[in-house]
Amino acid sequence: RWFRMCFTENGYGSSRYDTTLSYGTNKYGVVRTPPDTEKCTIQLLELALYDSEGNNLLEGFTSCEPNAIARYDSNGYYAGQEPGTVVLGSTGGYGFNTTNGQLYNLFDAKNTKMAGYSTYVSTGITVDNPDSWMKLVVRLPDDAPEAVRVDFMSAMGTNSTVASYNGRIATAFRLDGSADGVNWDLGIAQNDALVAPSNAGKWYSDPNGDTVYGKRPGKGFEITKAIPDSSFSHSFTCVGASNGGVIDIVGSPYTVSGLVVDASASAGAISNVVFAAEGTVYIENVADMDADSISLPGDYSHLDGVENLSKWEFSVGGESFINRMLTVENGKLCLRKRGLRVIFR
């Protein structure tokens, strides 16, 4: 499972925060204006995803090696990201970098910060421009418990008067979820009017609370959608499992219109799939096409729409055979020769 944290606005881009004193005044009493780069910079101390017991599922995560600020292609494909890692996302050909701190500082339970900035120095990080958002993508291990809450800790409070810029606070966020690192459910947690802590080292969901790390049951912003919708989380239309392989679709039952069967291999297992009214069965590695009947591995009796398979088109090794027909008997597939056989005794 992948989670994409999008920080959508910093203090300098928000009309809800007074950042005029972020740079203080010069010797003439004139308020110093922050450079454009500050409009697109956000600093954080920690980032956390919590399970139902308040355990931080991100504790000890690392930056994706070998590039500590690794980012993936502009289409947002993260399927190759290693479990237990974080990367900086990219959109529209624009990327992000880190200064004055690394990504793994978000998960070390120490007073070390991450400072990231987008390339949108002219407009800054704004809610209405998703291309400008700073995106942090984490991939949980496959056996991780369900994440139910998200939280993050500020590296700079709004009452800061030093030249460390209280405008670097995050003032809006959106959390997205994915089952495959490619297709995303947007806004499973979101807040476009985030109240930033007054002091540094405070969690955003509990800005007046203590700074204790570790287990925090009930803390954080609620993740309203833990299990993704299949229609948004899967982009394939064809399934197949062999040699003991297992396909178990996350979410609601997913309709497919393609099935791959390896006639030379032992069967695998497919769950939570519905076979559409029309489709194609792709049969590979049939040893003897001259046999009158060829039983294919696999039992699909537990899947909805299994009876439709006998109506689907099929190919064997990429070729069509008009003298063959595909039948379904007790959830199992069989290739039979067409025609009438008369037996005289």
Buried (B, 14 or more C-beta within 10 A) or exposed (E): BBBBBBBBBBBBBBEEBEBEBBBEEEEEEEEEEBEEBBBBBBBBBBBBBBBEEBBBBBBEBBBBEEEBBBBBEBEBEBEEBEBBBBBBBBBEEEBBEBEEBBBBBBBBBEBBBBBBBBBBBEBBBBBEBBBBBBBBBBBBEEEBBEBBBBBBBBBBBBEBEEEBBBBBBBBBBBBBBBBBBBBBBBEBBBBEEBEBBBBBBBBBBBBEEEBEBEEBEEBBBEBEBEBBBBEBBBEEEEBBBBEEEEBEBBBBEBBBBBBBBBBEBEBBEBEBBBBEEEBBBBBBEBEEBEEEEBEBBBBBEEBEBBEBBBEBEBEBEEEEBEEBBBEBEEBBBBBBBEEEEEEEE
